[in-house]
Amino acid sequence: MTRPVLLVVEDDAGLQRQLRWAYEGYEVVIAGDRAAAIDAVRLHEPAVVTLDLGLPPDPDGTAEGFATLAEILRHAPHTKVIVASGHAARESALRAVREGAWDFYAKPIDIDALGLIVARAFHVHALEAENRRLVARDGAGGFGGMIYASPEMAKAIRTLERVAPADVSVMLLGASGTGKELLARGLHEASPRRKGTFVAINCAAIPETLLESELFGHEKGAFTGAFKTTEGKIEQAQGGTLFLDEIGDVPLALQVKLLRFLQERVIERVGGRRAIPVDTRIVCATHRDVDAMVAGGSFRDDLYYRLAEIVVRIPALAERTGDAGLLARAFVMRHAKALNPTIVGLAADARAAIDAYRWPGNVRELESRIKRAVIMAEGRHVTAADLDMEDGVDDGLAVNLRAVREAADRRAIGRALARADGNISGASRLLGVSRPTLYDLLKSYDLHG
C-alpha cells in the first residue's frame, strides 16, 4: 500500500536527517525553503506538513515561515500544518493557529511527542476527507445519509439495518432534531419497497380538523372546499413507505380509523363509502413518552402494539460520543461551499466548545449554529466566538473532584474510541496512555472498548 506523504519543511540538514529517520512509516518529502515547499505541495499533495518558521532568508525570524504557512494553505487549504519554532514560542503559536495552522510544537523537538501529533493529524485529515466525500454526494452518508462514528448511533443503525428487509411496522423514539426522518428514509431505501414512494407527514404540524383528510384523502363535495377527489398520504404511499412523524399527536378519534387501516389494510376517504385496499409499510416516530400516554389513556394500546412491532430508540446528540465534532466539520464544508468559500474548517476553540456543549436542540441546533457561523466568520476558520460559544459551558456546578475527573475521563475515552473506530491501540495513542492503562480505565468505569 502507498504510504501517506509527510512534508517536512526544515532548513537544518541534521534535523532533516533526524526527522526522515523518525518517520519511516511515512513517505517523507523534505523542503528547505518556501519555493521548494510549495513545489512539494503541488507535486505530492501531502496530508500533513511540519513547518519550521525559521526559514531562509530569515532563519532567525518568523516572517518567511508565516509566509510559507499562508501559501501552503492557499494551495492546499485542507492540509494539516504543524508549526515548530523556537522564536517567541507562545506568540508564534497563537498567531500560527489564528492563521490556519492545525497544531504547534516548540523547539527543541521531542520526536516521540511530535510523532503523536503527526499521527493525529493524519487521522483527522483522513476523517475530514471522508466527510468531504459524503458532503460531495449531497450529504449522503451511511444509512439514511447519517454521518456518525459513535457506538451509540451505530447500535441503533445496526438494529434498523436488520429490520429493514422485514415488512414490519417500526417506531422511532427520540428527541426532536435527532434525525428520525433520515432514518425512516434509510429504512425505506434498504427495504424491498425502495422502488415505491416514501411519503412523510408531520402529524403535529397539521390542524386536527384537517389531519384525517391529509391521511385518508377525501371525495369531491365531502366538505366545504372539497372541489375534487383527493388521495391522502396513505394512498400516495401505495407500494412504498409512509412515515408518520409525531404520531403521539394524533387525536384519539383518528387513532380508531388509523387502527382499522393497520388491521385490515383498507381505507375509506372522507365522504366516501368505498373500501380502498392499500399496501404500505408504516414507520412512525415521536419525542413523547408513548408508554406513559398509553397508561394515561391518551394513546390507544391496541394502536401502539400495531405501530410498535419494532421499537428503536434514537440517541440524542449529547449521547453520541464524538459525533458532534464529526457532524460540525461536515456542516462547515457543506455550508462553506455555498455561503463562504474562504472557510476551510473549525478553529481549535470551536472544536473544544462543540465537544463540551450538551446540544439540547440536537443535530438541528448544531447545523443552525454552524450555518450562521459560516456566514458571519471573518477568518479562514470558524471560531467559538463565531458560534457564540466563547463563554464555555456550565458543567453542572459539580464540586466533587473525583466525579469531575471521571466525567472528563469518560468523555475523552469515548471520543478517542469513536475516532479510532473502537481500536484500543489507536485510542490509547490518541489519549497518550499505554494500552494496559486504557484497559484499566475501561474496567474501572465499566466502559466497553
Beta strands, then each sheet from edge to edge (+ up, - down):
strand 1: 5-9
strand 2: 27-31
strand 3: 48-52
strand 4: 80-85
strand 5: 103-106
strand 6: 170-173
strand 7: 198-202
strand 8: 241-245
strand 9: 266-267
strand 10: 276-277
strand 11: 281-286
strand 12: 310-313
strand 13: 345-346
strand 14: 381-382
sheet 1: 2+ 1+ 3+ 4+ 5+
sheet 2: 7+ 8+ 11+ 6+ 12+
sheet 3: 9+ 10-
sheet 4: 13+ 14+
end
